[in-house]
């Protein structure tokens, strides 16, 4: 009995038969610490990446989104044109709409209403809406045919008449499809659409006066 008591009084850590148990236990503890540290580092890295992503989104919005209307700005428009010119195929149908507010007097509210009407009318992946300066907007349409474009024009003009909220304004619109054989085809289409838009604007003035 005295021998048994002395044996149990001996510190367990000093007993060689328990060495494998201590080694296993130590390995488990170290593994837990390693997992904890790795997880903490990953969490920190994810947080840093998230912060960086938010900053990039903020700067991207400042650079490419019109602050007043929320649609893409002129810088985004130019990049879109360059991207299309680099990547378009000869059989890709592309059109350009140019929209200008007539007798622009109502200020920011009219710009915001117009932008909202354009994003509603030209919804979908085929259309990109831009405010390119002052009271002028542009829409680039990809993979649409002329009949669909003309239908969009009719819808837009009708929508402006119905939803202008009592504020006296209207818009003039021009449209042109690209000539697939031209260099700088999108820019040339814009020029043609812009010319057509101003013709419509002059016709409205002539009819009203």
C-alpha positions as CSV (number, residue, x, y, z in Angstrom):
1,X,0.0,0.0,0.0
2,X,2.8,2.4,0.9
3,X,4.5,1.5,-2.5
4,X,1.2,2.3,-4.3
5,X,0.9,5.7,-2.5
6,X,4.4,6.6,-3.3
7,X,3.9,5.7,-7.0
8,X,0.8,7.9,-7.2
9,X,2.5,10.7,-5.4
10,X,5.1,10.9,-8.2
11,X,4.2,13.7,-10.6
12,X,2.4,12.4,-13.6
13,X,4.6,14.4,-15.9
14,X,7.6,12.5,-14.6
15,X,6.1,9.2,-15.5
16,X,7.5,8.0,-18.8
17,X,4.5,5.8,-19.6
18,X,2.5,8.9,-20.0
19,X,4.9,10.6,-22.4
20,X,2.9,9.7,-25.5
21,X,-0.2,11.2,-24.0
22,X,1.6,14.4,-23.1
23,X,3.1,14.6,-26.6
24,X,-0.3,14.1,-28.2
25,X,-1.9,16.6,-25.9
26,X,0.8,19.2,-26.6
27,X,0.4,18.6,-30.3
28,X,-3.4,19.2,-30.1
29,X,-2.9,22.4,-28.1
30,X,-0.2,23.7,-30.6
31,X,-2.5,22.8,-33.5
32,X,-5.4,24.7,-31.9
33,X,-3.1,27.7,-31.4
34,X,-1.9,27.4,-35.0
35,X,-5.5,27.2,-36.3
36,X,-6.5,30.2,-34.2
37,X,-3.5,32.3,-35.4
38,X,-4.1,31.3,-39.0
39,X,-7.8,32.2,-38.7
40,X,-7.0,35.5,-37.1
41,X,-4.6,36.3,-39.9
42,X,-7.1,35.3,-42.6
43,X,-9.8,37.4,-40.9
44,X,-7.5,40.4,-40.8
45,X,-6.5,39.9,-44.5
46,X,-10.2,39.6,-45.5
47,X,-11.0,42.8,-43.6
48,X,-8.2,44.6,-45.3
49,X,-9.3,43.4,-48.7
50,X,-12.9,44.4,-47.9
51,X,-11.7,47.9,-46.9
52,X,-9.6,48.1,-50.1
53,X,-12.5,47.0,-52.2
54,X,-14.8,49.6,-50.6
55,X,-12.2,52.3,-51.4
56,X,-11.9,51.1,-55.0
57,X,-15.7,51.2,-55.4
58,X,-15.8,54.7,-53.9
59,X,-13.1,56.0,-56.3
60,X,-14.6,54.1,-59.2
61,X,-17.9,55.8,-58.5
62,X,-16.3,59.2,-58.3
63,X,-14.4,58.6,-61.5
64,X,-17.2,57.0,-63.6
65,X,-20.6,57.9,-62.2
66,X,-22.3,61.3,-62.5
67,X,-22.9,62.4,-58.9
68,X,-26.2,64.2,-59.6
69,X,-28.1,61.7,-61.7
70,X,-26.4,58.4,-60.8
71,X,-25.8,57.3,-64.4
72,X,-22.4,56.8,-65.9
73,X,-20.5,60.0,-66.8
74,X,-18.5,61.2,-69.9
75,X,-15.4,59.4,-68.8
76,X,-17.3,56.1,-68.7
77,X,-18.8,56.9,-72.1
78,X,-15.4,57.4,-73.7
79,X,-14.1,54.1,-72.1
80,X,-17.1,52.3,-73.4
81,X,-16.5,53.6,-76.9
82,X,-12.9,52.5,-76.8
83,X,-13.8,49.1,-75.5
84,X,-16.4,48.6,-78.3
85,X,-14.0,49.7,-81.0
86,X,-11.4,47.2,-79.6
87,X,-13.6,44.2,-79.3
88,X,-16.6,44.5,-81.6
89,X,-17.1,42.0,-84.5
90,X,-18.2,42.9,-87.9
91,X,-21.6,41.4,-87.4
92,X,-22.4,43.2,-84.1
93,X,-25.3,45.6,-84.3
94,X,-24.6,48.8,-82.3
95,X,-26.6,52.0,-82.2
96,X,-26.1,55.3,-80.4
97,X,-28.9,57.5,-79.0
98,X,-28.3,61.2,-78.2
99,X,-30.8,62.9,-75.9
100,X,-31.0,66.6,-75.2
101,X,-33.4,68.4,-72.9
102,X,-35.3,71.1,-74.7
103,X,-35.4,74.7,-73.3
104,X,-33.5,73.6,-70.2
105,X,-34.6,75.8,-67.3
106,X,-35.7,73.5,-64.5
107,X,-32.2,72.6,-63.2
108,X,-31.2,69.5,-61.3
109,X,-34.7,68.1,-60.9
110,X,-35.2,67.8,-64.6
111,X,-31.8,66.2,-65.0
112,X,-32.6,63.6,-62.4
113,X,-36.0,62.9,-63.9
114,X,-34.6,62.5,-67.4
115,X,-31.9,60.1,-66.1
116,X,-34.5,58.1,-64.3
117,X,-36.7,57.9,-67.5
118,X,-33.7,56.9,-69.6
119,X,-32.6,54.1,-67.2
120,X,-36.2,52.8,-67.1
121,X,-36.7,53.0,-70.9
122,X,-33.3,51.5,-71.7
123,X,-33.1,48.8,-69.1
124,X,-31.2,45.6,-69.7
125,X,-27.7,44.5,-70.5
126,X,-27.9,45.7,-74.1
127,X,-28.1,49.4,-73.1
128,X,-25.7,51.7,-71.3
129,X,-26.9,55.2,-70.3
130,X,-24.5,58.1,-69.9
131,X,-24.7,61.8,-69.0
132,X,-22.1,63.2,-71.3
133,X,-22.4,66.9,-70.2
134,X,-24.8,69.6,-69.2
135,X,-28.3,68.6,-70.3
136,X,-27.1,66.0,-72.9
137,X,-27.3,62.2,-72.5
138,X,-26.2,59.3,-74.6
139,X,-27.3,55.7,-74.8
140,X,-25.2,53.0,-76.4
141,X,-27.1,50.0,-77.6
142,X,-25.5,46.7,-78.4
143,X,-27.0,43.8,-80.3
144,X,-30.2,45.5,-81.2
145,X,-31.8,46.1,-84.6
146,X,-33.1,49.4,-86.0
147,X,-36.8,48.5,-85.4
148,X,-36.2,47.9,-81.7
149,X,-34.3,51.2,-81.5
150,X,-37.1,53.2,-83.2
151,X,-39.6,51.5,-80.8
152,X,-37.4,52.7,-77.8
153,X,-37.6,56.2,-79.2
154,X,-41.4,56.1,-79.3
155,X,-41.5,54.7,-75.8
156,X,-39.2,57.4,-74.5
157,X,-41.1,60.3,-76.1
158,X,-44.4,58.9,-74.8
159,X,-43.0,58.4,-71.3
160,X,-41.6,61.9,-71.1
161,X,-45.0,63.3,-71.9
162,X,-46.8,61.2,-69.3
163,X,-44.3,61.3,-66.4
164,X,-42.7,64.7,-66.3
165,X,-44.5,65.4,-63.0
166,X,-45.9,68.8,-64.0
167,X,-42.5,70.3,-64.8
168,X,-42.6,71.8,-68.3
169,X,-39.8,70.0,-70.2
170,X,-39.4,67.8,-73.2
171,X,-36.5,66.0,-74.9
172,X,-35.1,65.8,-78.4
173,X,-33.6,62.5,-79.5
174,X,-31.5,61.3,-82.3
175,X,-30.4,57.8,-83.3
176,X,-27.9,56.3,-85.6
177,X,-26.6,52.8,-86.1
178,X,-22.9,52.2,-86.8
179,X,-21.5,51.6,-90.2
180,X,-19.6,48.3,-89.6
181,X,-17.1,49.1,-92.3
182,X,-16.0,52.5,-90.9
183,X,-13.1,53.2,-88.6
184,X,-14.2,55.0,-85.4
185,X,-17.7,53.7,-86.2
186,X,-19.2,54.5,-82.8
187,X,-18.0,58.1,-82.9
188,X,-19.3,58.6,-86.4
189,X,-22.7,57.1,-85.3
190,X,-22.7,59.5,-82.4
191,X,-22.1,62.5,-84.7
192,X,-25.0,61.3,-87.0
193,X,-27.3,60.8,-84.0
194,X,-26.3,64.2,-82.6
195,X,-27.1,65.9,-86.0
196,X,-30.5,64.1,-86.1
197,X,-31.3,65.2,-82.6
198,X,-30.6,68.9,-83.4
199,X,-32.7,68.6,-86.5
200,X,-35.6,67.4,-84.3
201,X,-35.0,70.2,-81.8
202,X,-35.2,72.8,-84.6
203,X,-38.3,71.3,-86.0
204,X,-40.0,71.6,-82.6
205,X,-39.1,75.2,-82.4
206,X,-40.4,75.8,-85.9
207,X,-43.7,74.1,-85.2
208,X,-44.2,76.0,-82.0
209,X,-43.2,79.4,-83.3
